[in-house]
Amino acid sequence: MKNEKRQHALFIVTIILMSIYLLWRLIFTLPFDEGPLNAVFGILLYLAEALTVLTTFELFFQKMQKKRSTLDFPVIPEKEYPDVDVFIATHNEPVDLLYKTVNACTFMDYPDKRKVHIYLCDDGGRAEVEELAKQFGVGYLGFPDNKEAKSGNYNNALSKTSSPLIATFDADMIPQHTFLMKTVPYFLIDKSIQDQDVWLPRSRKGKRSASLKIGLVQTPQSFYNPDLFQFNLYAEQEIPNEQDFFSREVNILRNASNAVAYTGSNTVISRQAMEEIGGFPLKTITEDFETSIRLQQAGYITYATDEVQAAGLTTTTIKSMIKQRIRWARGIIQSLQNTRAIVSRKLPFWTRVTYLSSFLYWWSFFNRLIFILAPILFALFDFKIVNTGFWEILIFWLPSYFCYSMSMRYLSSNIRNQRWSQVIDTILMPYLILPVLLETLGIHERRFKVTSKNKSKINRRQWLTSLLYALPHLVLLLLSVAAIVRFAYGKYGLALLYSSVILFWLVYNMVALIYALFFMIGRRAYRESERIRANEEVTITWEGSPVDYRVRTVDVSEQGVALYIGKPLYLPQEKDLILTIRTTRYKARLKAVIVYVKPDGQGWRYTAKVEPLSEQDKRQYMQIIYDRKHSLPEQMNLWDTAYDDMLRNIKKRIDSPLSDQRARPRIPLRLSAFFSNGVICTLRSFNYDFFTASGFIGEMPAGTSVTFATRSRIEVQVRYTGKTTIHGEALLEVENINALVEQGLLEQLLEDLTNPHVHAEIAATREEQSTR
């Protein structure tokens, strides 16, 4: 509570200081007497500052109202849970992508699962999708004409179903088993009332509440694969998904003004509300956003929760991401115009303010261009677009900027900071300014475009195409460098101090532009499917195995599993391994082949390629992978600076990926071996199939088979292959490894080999022979 009051106090101080700053800028600093061109750029810079600050003020007010806008989660008797229709929208997505979503929907918890009706809503009318529906025993609603895009598809589904609630999922969005239980009770809150800590039917405590008409409950949009900002900038362990700031922060804040946006998926909607507004709206390319506005205009509450309940795929190419953002920008402006939300008398004042802020947000990319150009124009081309001096800037700008930066940190709950917001805006800036302008002027784009989420590996041609997207950033970066050189040249002492504000501004912008170049250069994707961290119990067996090994998973994916094992295990390559993975809800049996082994802390990491043994195992394994919170960060690493990010990007782009992947653990040794033919050497490593050795005393022709005894008198038979490693160590093949396995001697053998105590008699013999 004390921390919350401190935050609110900082917001108020920031609003006061920034308002004083903007008034000072408006009255005293606009360069009207410096000529028309300077005046135009001066006004544009001021407008960019004012719009940026005012849209942030709206978020400050929402943040201060957040606690009062939170709905209590009611406890509902099981028999009161209504029927739910689950709509999975698909257009041209592959069946294997749909498989995971449909599978997860069938595992969702509900008091009476007969009340959950799942439908594949296919506006492609594809036979393979209908076959998938039959495979899972769910409904299929084909809509082959693709008329009116996603709205038409959903309206068709509405006309053929009847449940009072509708859950909507995009084709790639995989719900957790708790999804319905975490969302449906909100729709019954108007029929319930809390008496102390007990929820009772409202009929026993009063009339049904007309003020709690829930039209829509939106859970966050979440993703199990790194977005392009995380992936291309090597920041998948440092920053959350870029869309988390909206889904888990901004949209939650909008509960205060009842301006929550429906984001198209991971949502439950009231059928009565949808019928009241005439179904999903047409003539828009963002039908989801417009749906939420029309529900609010009809008097319904649209409510956002902050707990992730489903996750999907985010875009994986720069081209598809830019197309997606253009569609969002144009669609949101289009929907605001269609509904007249900013001036609609059907909406309360603060709801209209929020939608004004939503409109102005899309102009933030134009603002970003102005912020980058302004110091370049001043330092390189002698434009005077702010009429002020050094000390006035320090007095009016510095305190307000400091408080503004601190407030932004509190606003985003460590999901986003000001630096990353500016990096993201800088990256997207060149491609959103024109579409936003055209849409604002009423030049609409009506065609709905499905966002491609296919993962592609970067080849040479794609890399060059990506660089073309970086040309605007490269030009601005070169201009910034030229501006710094010209402006700082010949200055020293106080002159350099007075120039520090412009130099700081230029360098600050250059950092974001360098990030943009790194982003556009991209990064090669090696994995076909995403690895998700998971710590689950695994049993390893194979035909004839002497014992079942119990280990833990490190991460799981559709094609592979990484296992953490405390000590190196012998796992035969010529036999199929069977991995049995168990969680509290699921169990799957997988055929596995070990493809990579490496040291991991105090133990070893074994990576296996896997394949489910049966269809039931496949369904269970998909749930083991996806029915969990994703393992990408939910908050920023606050210790990560711009310098750290730059250094990491440079280092990662220089380093080559390791190609030396071993399917056996390479156990380092330093053990003297006394062979049966009198030869002595030092064993350097062991991987169950081979030893490497060096320092031979005595002759050892290629093909020679010899034995040596360990401390526990285990006889090991090896053959000198005549081959050497890249380090010049000889390769000795272990010839009786199968016999040692059958006798159950491997564990003791490993103990003997890795024990640091060397047999005194062997060491003495080696010393004696080496001094002859």
Secondary structure, DSSP 8 states (H G I E B T S, - for coil): -HHHHHHHHHHHHHHHHHHHHHHHIIIII--GGG-HHHHHHHHHHHHHHHHHHHHHHHHHHHHHTTGGG--------GGG---EEEEEEESS--HHHHHHHHHHHHT---SSGGGEEEEEEETT--HHHHHHHHHHT-EEEE-TT-TTHHHHHHHHHHHT---SEEEEEETT-EE-TTHHHHHGGGGGGGGEEEETTEEEEGGGTSS--TT--EEEEE----BSS--HHHHHTT-TTTS--TTHHIIIIIHHHGGGGT-----SSSEEEEHHHHHHTTSS--S-S-HHHHHHHHHHHTT-EEEE--S--EEB----SHHHHHHHHHHHHHHHHHHHHHHTTTT-TTS-HHHHHHHHHHHHHTTHHHHHHHHHHHHHHHHHH----S---HHHHHHHHHHHHHHHHHHHHHHTTTS--HHHHHHHHHHHHHHHHHHHHHHHTT-----------------HHHHHHHHHHTHHHHHHHHHHHHHHHHHHTT--THHHHHTHHHHHHHHHHHHHHHHHHHHHH------SS--EE---EEEEE-TT-SS-EEEEEEEE-SSEEEEEESS-----SSS-EEEEEE-SS-EEEEEEEEEEEEEETTEEEEEEEEEESSHHHHHHHHHHHHSS--SS-SS--TT--HHHHHHHHHHHHHS-------SS--EEEEEEEE-TTS-EEEEEEE-SSEEEEEEEES---TT-EEEEE-TT--EEEEEEEEEE-TTS-EEEEESSHHHHHHTT-HHHHHHHHH-S---HHHHHHHHHHHT-
